[in-house]
């Protein structure tokens, strides 16, 4: 697995588009997030359908076509330097095939930020655009608007990425060791759901795989991991970073299952790495060559996430 193309970092005054590829967005949280972005001297522009709700399926932020149109228009707009997702939920998979990937590739590299359901788009941006993306807090996310640590780490990644080349977990090693590879991953249930779809990678070979999830029982997490293992998706992986498991079964149960399913890979596994659905979540770039030290609980990027 080779490193991907790094977009340019942001500068004061940069225009950032906010889109809603998945679930409906609470207006008050969106406004709070926009205030944070304006406080960073950014110029946020809200896509036309961000506050929409689907007429039949209230778990979607408007129709698939409108959500796709917002993302594509934002990406292809020359004045936009970054595209930030407003929130996750569900729906990115429904609109991913409606995007004109050739037009988006022609628009050139830009910063893309999101997590959770946006995992489907991280995969697509990697396979279709060959682009580094940021697994980080979303503009209308409660974990963003209410948490200074999450805000500051994303801000540093966007404006001064050389200052956050080493990410420290505060956790330890589920399986000790060091490994080098290219970062990838996201929400475990989405990675399992993406198997055999048009935009998914065939495997994590050569990668440092980042995994996290929310609100799942241990047996469901077991099923997702077992599915990935049986499908060969984890063949050749170099190391694994485990993020948050908020609102899942007690961590002792989840930890035992993770050790059982991942221990046989024979690679370092670092736990409690502090990304995903948790307070103060770190922003993790996907597509960057890095070294994982599971014992020290660190991920050190070869280069800053953004150029």
Beta strands, then each sheet from edge to edge (+ up, - down):
strand 1: 15-19
strand 2: 43-46
strand 3: 82-85
strand 4: 111-114
strand 5: 133-135
strand 6: 166-168
strand 7: 173-175
strand 8: 178-187
strand 9: 207-212
strand 10: 239-242
strand 11: 268-270
strand 12: 284-286
strand 13: 289-293
strand 14: 298-301
sheet 1: 2+ 1+ 3+ 4+ 5+ 12-
sheet 2: 6+ 14- 13+ 8- 9- 10- 11- 7+
end
